[in-house]
């Protein structure tokens, strides 16, 4: 994804985007993990109620 977006921009804008993306990447990964956990928990609770 980063490389695709970077190809759209040129020069300093491209470099600034790449740097910012790398700085924020851990937050993206944490948010993804949190959302997966929340979805899994929700599905588990729904299935437990049906029993």
C-alpha positions as CSV (number, residue, x, y, z in Angstrom):
1,X,0.0,0.0,0.0
2,X,2.8,2.4,0.9
3,X,4.6,1.9,-2.3
4,X,1.4,2.3,-4.4
5,X,0.6,5.6,-2.7
6,X,4.2,6.7,-2.9
7,X,4.2,6.2,-6.6
8,X,1.3,8.7,-7.0
9,X,3.4,11.5,-5.4
10,X,6.8,12.7,-6.3
11,X,9.8,14.1,-4.6
12,X,9.6,15.6,-1.1
13,X,5.9,14.8,-0.7
14,X,6.6,11.1,-1.4
15,X,9.5,11.0,1.1
16,X,7.5,12.8,3.8
17,X,4.6,10.4,3.3
18,X,6.9,7.3,3.5
19,X,8.4,8.6,6.7
20,X,5.1,9.4,8.3
21,X,3.7,6.0,7.2
22,X,6.6,4.2,8.9
23,X,6.1,6.2,12.1
24,X,2.4,5.4,12.2
25,X,2.6,1.8,11.1
26,X,2.8,0.4,14.7
27,X,-0.5,2.2,15.5
28,X,-2.1,0.7,12.4
29,X,-1.0,-2.8,13.4
30,X,-2.2,-2.3,17.0
31,X,-5.6,-1.0,15.7
32,X,-5.9,-4.0,13.4
33,X,-5.2,-6.4,16.3
34,X,-7.7,-4.6,18.5
35,X,-10.4,-4.7,15.9
36,X,-9.8,-8.4,15.2
37,X,-10.0,-9.1,18.9
38,X,-13.2,-7.1,19.3
39,X,-14.8,-8.9,16.3
40,X,-13.7,-12.3,17.7
41,X,-15.1,-11.5,21.1
42,X,-18.4,-10.4,19.7
43,X,-18.8,-13.5,17.6
44,X,-17.9,-15.7,20.7
45,X,-20.5,-13.9,22.8
46,X,-23.2,-14.3,20.2
47,X,-22.5,-18.0,19.8
48,X,-22.5,-18.5,23.6
49,X,-25.9,-16.8,23.9
50,X,-27.4,-19.3,21.4
51,X,-26.5,-22.3,23.5
